[in-house]
């Protein structure tokens, strides 16, 4: 059976290794924290987008309901008309009022959509900037930790030579 030589790891090297593990853990925790905050921001953005889409959908159904009710009102007026001239008058009033209503609805809907898209874009931009900034900070911390570790290794190596 062969004897394995018993080499003792110097205290400085063990201290250095322990410090390296602690620094790596801190750098990782910083990076994960940044990633979680970015994910939370993105989640908030998706929640806002979902809310905006729901609001647009609700308003769209309200507009459709208004337009269908106006058409039913016209139909009721038409069947109650005494003559063709009165029916044509009801039809002309309906066309004028619906034209104005649809213009107003389109303007409102466009404003709602534009606002929703603008909010989503601003939130996405903010989330990306925050994520990039936090990732850069975590990277820089990791680089600094690596430099410190390299310096510690150099010192430990010089002390044992």
C-alpha positions in Angstrom: 0.0 0.0 0.0 1.4 3.4 -0.9 1.7 6.2 1.5 0.1 9.4 0.4 2.3 12.4 1.5 0.7 14.5 4.1 0.8 18.1 2.8 -0.7 20.8 5.0 -2.7 23.6 3.4 -1.3 26.9 4.7 -3.7 28.9 6.9 -3.4 31.8 4.5 -4.6 29.7 1.6 -7.6 28.3 3.6 -8.5 31.9 4.7 -8.2 33.0 1.1 -10.4 30.2 -0.1 -13.0 30.9 2.5 -13.0 34.7 1.7 -13.3 33.8 -2.0 -16.4 31.7 -1.4 -18.0 34.4 0.7 -17.3 37.0 -1.9 -18.6 34.8 -4.7 -21.8 34.2 -2.7 -22.2 38.0 -2.1 -21.7 38.6 -5.8 -24.2 35.9 -6.7 -26.7 37.2 -4.2 -26.4 40.7 -5.7 -26.9 39.4 -9.2 -30.0 37.3 -8.2 -31.4 40.2 -6.3 -31.1 42.4 -9.4 -32.7 39.7 -11.5 -35.6 39.3 -9.1 -36.2 43.1 -9.0 -36.1 43.2 -12.8 -38.6 40.2 -13.0 -40.9 42.1 -10.5 -40.7 45.2 -12.6 -41.5 43.2 -15.8 -44.4 41.5 -13.9 -45.7 45.0 -13.0 -45.5 46.0 -16.7 -47.4 42.9 -17.8 -50.0 43.6 -15.2 -50.4 47.1 -16.5 -50.6 45.9 -20.1 -53.3 43.3 -19.0 -55.3 46.1 -17.3 -55.0 48.4 -20.2 -56.1 45.6 -22.6 -59.0 44.9 -20.4 -60.0 48.5 -20.3 -59.8 48.8 -24.1 -61.8 45.7 -24.5 -64.5 46.8 -22.1 -64.7 50.2 -23.8 -64.9 48.5 -27.2 -67.9 46.4 -26.0 -69.6 49.6 -24.6 -69.2 51.3 -28.0 -70.6 48.2 -29.8 -73.5 48.1 -27.4 -74.2 51.8 -28.0 -74.1 51.4 -31.7 -76.4 48.3 -31.7 -78.9 50.1 -29.4 -78.9 53.0 -31.8 -79.6 50.7 -34.7 -82.5 49.1 -32.8 -83.8 52.5 -32.0 -83.7 53.3 -35.7 -85.5 50.1 -36.5 -88.2 50.8 -34.0 -88.7 54.3 -35.5 -88.8 53.0 -39.0 -91.5 50.5 -38.2 -93.5 53.3 -36.6 -93.1 55.7 -39.5 -96.4 56.8 -41.2 -94.8 57.2 -44.6 -91.6 56.9 -46.6 -90.7 60.6 -46.0 -90.8 60.1 -42.2 -88.7 56.9 -42.6 -86.1 58.7 -44.7 -86.0 61.5 -42.1 -85.3 58.9 -39.3 -82.6 57.3 -41.5 -80.9 60.6 -42.2 -80.9 61.5 -38.4 -79.5 58.1 -37.6 -76.7 58.5 -40.2 -75.8 61.9 -38.8 -75.8 60.9 -35.2 -74.0 57.6 -35.8 -71.3 59.4 -37.9 -70.7 61.8 -35.0 -70.8 59.0 -32.4 -68.4 56.8 -34.3 -66.0 59.7 -34.8 -66.1 60.4 -31.0 -65.7 56.7 -30.2 -62.7 56.4 -32.6 -61.1 59.4 -31.0 -61.6 58.2 -27.5 -60.5 54.6 -28.4 -57.4 55.9 -30.1 -56.5 58.0 -27.1 -57.0 55.1 -24.8 -54.8 52.8 -27.0 -52.1 55.4 -27.4 -52.0 56.0 -23.6 -51.8 52.3 -22.9 -49.0 51.7 -25.4 -47.1 54.7 -24.1 -47.4 53.5 -20.5 -46.3 50.0 -21.5 -43.3 51.3 -23.5 -42.2 53.6 -20.6 -42.5 50.7 -18.1 -40.6 48.3 -20.4 -37.9 51.0 -21.0 -37.6 51.6 -17.2 -37.4 47.9 -16.5 -34.7 47.3 -19.1 -32.6 50.3 -17.9 -33.0 49.2 -14.2 -32.1 45.6 -15.1 -29.1 46.6 -17.2 -27.9 48.9 -14.4 -28.2 46.3 -11.7 -26.6 43.6 -13.9 -23.7 46.0 -14.7 -23.2 46.7 -10.9 -23.3 43.0 -10.1 -20.7 42.3 -12.9 -18.5 45.1 -11.7 -18.7 43.8 -8.1 -17.7 40.3 -9.5 -14.8 41.8 -11.4 -13.6 43.6 -8.3 -13.9 40.5 -6.2 -11.9 38.6 -8.8 -9.2 41.2 -8.7 -9.1 41.1 -4.9 -8.9 37.3 -5.0 -6.0 37.4 -7.5 -4.2 39.9 -5.3 -4.7 37.7 -2.3 -3.5 34.7 -4.1 -0.4 36.6 -5.2 0.3 37.7 -1.6 -0.2 34.2 -0.3 2.1 32.7 -3.0 4.8 35.3 -2.2 4.6 34.6 1.5 5.2 30.9 1.0 8.2 31.3 -1.3 
